[in-house]
């Protein structure tokens, strides 16, 4: 087990790398049927006539996998747990297809002590998700609450 991380353990430019996750067709369709039931996420045949010519995973599933992979990085060792402060932005520049293998690179953008609660601070970072071709499939900017 790694040591707990505190605010002074972070610096801009610092990176955290995740393991990988390969998305199966069954996993993609199951998620979409429950949370994003659009034809290009749930119907292989109908998706062939859609904007990508084949079935694509829901962007929200990509976000969920990104969160799973983030929790498997050293960032998950923040003392007290990862308390998210919200998403500043999220984009899906490319689709994710069943069979794609995803990985996440977290890059610290800013570290600051809280003015209202000086026992804590905010670590702002980018979450970039890549497929097996090193193509970016999701990018987001978010922040977590970190004790000093």
N, C-alpha and C positions, 0 to 999 in steps of 0.2 A: 504494500500500500504506500502510495506517495504521500508526502507531507501536505498538510493543508496549505492553501494559498491565501494570502492576504493582499491588501491593496499595494503594499510596497514590493510585492513579487511581480508586478506587471509593469511593462514599459511599451510605448508605441513601437510598432514593427514586430513585436513578438508574435510568433506563430504557434498554433496548436494544430496537429494533424490527426485525422481520424483513421480508424480502420475502414474497410469497405463494406458495401452491402450490394448484392446483386438482386435486382427486382425480377420476380417471376411474373409470367402472364397471369397466373391464378391470383397472386397477391395484388396485382394492379387492378384486375377486374373486381375482386372482392371489396377492396377499399372503395373503388368508385361506385359500385352498386349501393354501398351504404352511405357514402358522403358526397359524391359528385357524379350522379347518374346521367351523364351526358353520353350520347351514342359513341363518340370517338374514344371514350374511356371504358365502355362496357361491352361493345358489340364488334367483334373482330371483322365481320363481313361489312357492316355498315361503315366502319371506320375507314375502309378502303376507299370510300367515296368522300371522305372528309378532307379537311385542309392539309393533313400530313400523309395521306395515302395509306395509313395503317394506324393501328391502335396506339394511343399514347397514354401515359400515366397522368393522373391528375396532378396539377401543380401543388395542390394541398398535400398530396401524398409525398411528393418530393420534399416539401417542407417538413412533414412528419419524420421522414427518413433522415433528413438533415438534423433534426433535433435528437433523434436516436443516436446518430453518429457523433454529434457534439457531446452528448453525455458519456461517450466512450473515450474522450480526450482528457488530457491533464486539466483542462479548464473545469472539469467536473469536481476537482478537488478544492474548489473555493470553500473556505471555512463557512459552515452553516448552510451550504447548498447553493445552487444556482437560482437566485431570485431574479427573474427577468423583469425589465422595466418597460417592455414593449418593443415593437418593431418600428424603426424609423422609416425603413423602406424594404420592399421585397419585389424582385423581378425574376421572371423565368425566361431568359433569352433564347433557350432551345428546349425542345421537348425531351422528355425521358421516355424511352421505349422499354417494354418488357425485354429482359435480357441485359439491360445496361447495368454496369457496376459503378456505383457512386462512392465518392469520397468527399470529405469536407476539409477545407483549410480555413481556420479561424485566425484573423489577424487583428491584433490590438491596434485601435486607432487613437484612443485617448484615455488617459487615466487622470481622474481628479477627485479630490477630497470633497465631501459634501459640506456645503456652508450651513445647512440647517441641522445636520446631524453629523458632527465631526468625528464620530466613532466609525463612520462608514464612508465609502466612496463609490464612484461609478466607473466601471470599465466598459468603454464603448468599443465594439469590434465589428468587423465584417465577417460574414459567414458565406463563403463561396463553395458551391457544390459543383463537382466535376464528374463527367462520365469517364469511361475507360479510354476515351480518345483525348483526354485532357481538355474537353470542351466544357465551358461553363454552362450549367443547366439551371442554376439558381444563384442569385446574389441577394444578400440581405444585410442590413445594418441594424444592430440591436445593442443593448447594454444590460449589464447585470449590476446588482447591488453587492458590494464587497466590504466586509469588515476590515478595519485598519489593524 
